Amino acid sequence: ILNVEQSPQSLHVQEGDSTNFTCSFPSSNFYALHWYRWETAKSPEALFVMTLNGDEKKKGRISATLNTKEGYSYLYIKGSQPEDSATYLCAFWDTGNQFYFGTGTSLTVIP
Amino acid sequence: DVKVTQSSRYLVKRTGEKVFLECVQDMDHENMFWYRQDPGLGLRLIYFSYDVKMKEKGDIPEGYSVSREKKERFSLILESASTNQTSMYLCASSFRGRVRGQYFGPGTRLTVT
């Protein structure tokens, strides 16, 4: 089982603050990196799928970057809102068609 | 909208019972997945399937089996339920390949007593 780590484990920010968190994964045998948002009492929802080193994706106030050479991806949220409160999961796919989820970063945005 | 449905939201079973968890998707997805989610452990893959009658073991297949007789339906079977299988079970589906995001069902909270 590969090591996909997310940090921090949890985060509390004030409404309006910008924040970011990290997904670290093995830099070898990389194929794709997925980000998901999982709100309480709902199902995980796909945010981004990233495949190329240097990829940047954006969806509203949320964006993500990818560095496959060093094995990390950052997720940024600009001007956090209470509705951004959720657990953010990353999933690493390798070239052998195996994939692994990180344990997530739990974000709480305080109004 | 993609819809992934699971047969039950909550289920209570006794130790030793055979348990069936059903998952159905309506978007003609080739890939289907079963996960369990436990506090502090994140999502762990139990089994996945790339096509009808095809299955691959995930990280924690012990104590589970699966069945995929039709493209839209993927069943998770607990042959003899045990208390350590008390968990939240999530089903997901996606189009073929590793660059398509997965769509998740609402989850089944299984309690084994």
Interface residues (C-beta under 8 A of the other chain):
Chain A: I1 Y31 A32 H34 Y36 K42 S43 P44 E45 A46 L47 V49 T51 L89 W93 N97 F99 Y100 F101 G102 T103 G104
Chain B: V4 Y35 G40 L41 G42 L43 R44 L45 D59 L90 A92 R98 V99 R100 G101 Q102 Y103 F104 G105 P106 G107
